[in-house]
Amino acid sequence: MSIEFFAQRLRLQTDPSDVNAALAAGTRFVLVDSRGEPGWRQGHIPGALHLPTAEIPVRAAALVDPGTPVVTYCWGPGCNGATRAALAFAELGYEVKEMLGGIEYWTREGFPVETSVGVTSQPADPLTAPAHAITCDC
């Protein structure tokens, strides 16, 4: 039973490090920021599609090819917005994963964030990523 549980989690969830690696590798998927407009303006992952959760049932088909995998993210581990967004995509028949940690852990791991003034990044937080390393090798 444990094997199925953990295998299912890996099929349905991902993390900022894996998403960053997939983007760098050119893996085909759409990264969806499910936050509202103020959160999007505050900063988002470069290349992400802004599609607030409440708009997914109405707008997804026009914005995302139904055969394209989707990864959703929201604020962070204290927010279940990415889970609700992933459910909305799943209900429409999309292959979807939730990015654990959201924009908070994306930013804390030192990955780039886009705002109206451009793309920036900050040094990785040593509590979330090893100092002077690209990956935690986990």
N, C-alpha and C positions, 0 to 999 in steps of 0.2 A: 504494500500500500504506500509506503514512503516513496518508493521509486516513482510511481505514477504521479504523486503529489508534486514532487520536486521537478520532474520532467515537464509537467503541465505548467508550472510557474515559469520555467525557462522558455516555454513556447509562447507564453502570453505576456511576459514582462522582460524588460531590458533595463539598462542603466546608462547614465551619461557617458561613461567611458566607452561602452560598446556602441552607442549611437554615434559618438565622435569618430570612432574607428570605421564604422559603416559609411558615414558621410565621406570620410577621407578616401575610402576605397571605391567610392562611386556606386555603392549598393543602391539598387532601385527601391525606393520607398518614399512616402510623403510624411514629413515630420509636421505634426499639427500642434500649434499652440492654442489651447482651448480656453485661455483666459479672456477676460473682457478687454475693452479698448485701453483703459488706464494701465493695466499690466503689460499689454503689448508695447505701448509707448515707453514704458519704463525700461524695457529691454527684452529682447527675444533672441533665440538662436538664429544665426544667419541662415537664410534659406528656408526657414520654417514658414508654413502657411498659417495665417491667422484665421481661425474658425472657432468662435466661441461655442461652447457645448450646446447651448439652446438653439443655435442656428444649424447644427449638423444635420438634423432630419430634413431640413428644407434646402440647404445649399450644397451638401456634400457631393451629390451626383454631378452637379455642374462644375465642381472644382477638382474632384479627385476621380480618376478612372477607377471603376469598380474592381478591376483586376490588379490594382496597385496596392501593395501592402502599406499600412498606415502605422505610425508610431505617434502616440499622444503624450503631451506633457502639460503640466499646469504649474502651480507655485512651488510645491515642495512636499516633503513627507507628511506634513501636517494637513494636507489638503487632498481630498479625494476627487478633485475636478478631472484629473486625467483618467481616473477609473470611470467616471460617468461619461466622459467623451469616448473612451474605448468601447463602452457598452453601446453608446449611440451608433458608432460605426459598425460594431458587430451586428446590431439589430438590422442594419442595412445590408448585411452580407459581406462586409469587408474583412480581410485578414488584418488583424490589428494587434498591436502590443502597446502596453503602457510603459512609459519611461519612469522608473522609480526615482525619487529624489527631485524631480521637476527642475525648473530653471534655477532653483536655489543651489542644488548640488552640481548642476552644470557649471554655474558661476564659481562655486567654491572649489571645483576641480581645476579651475584656471582656463576653461574653454572660452572661446570668443562669444561676446554678446553684442548685438546690434541695437543701436539707439538712433535717434534723429541726428546725432552728431557724428555717427560712424560706428565702426566696429572696434571694440576695446576688449581687453581681458585683464584679469588681475592675477597675481601669483596664486598658485594652488594653496589651499588651506592644508597644512600638514596633518590635520585631523581627518581629512577626507581623501587625501592622495599623498603618496610618498614624496618627500622633498626631492627635487631634481630628478624626477622620473616621469616617464610618459604613462606608465600603467602600474597598477599594484601587483601585477602578475598573479592574480587570484583566479 
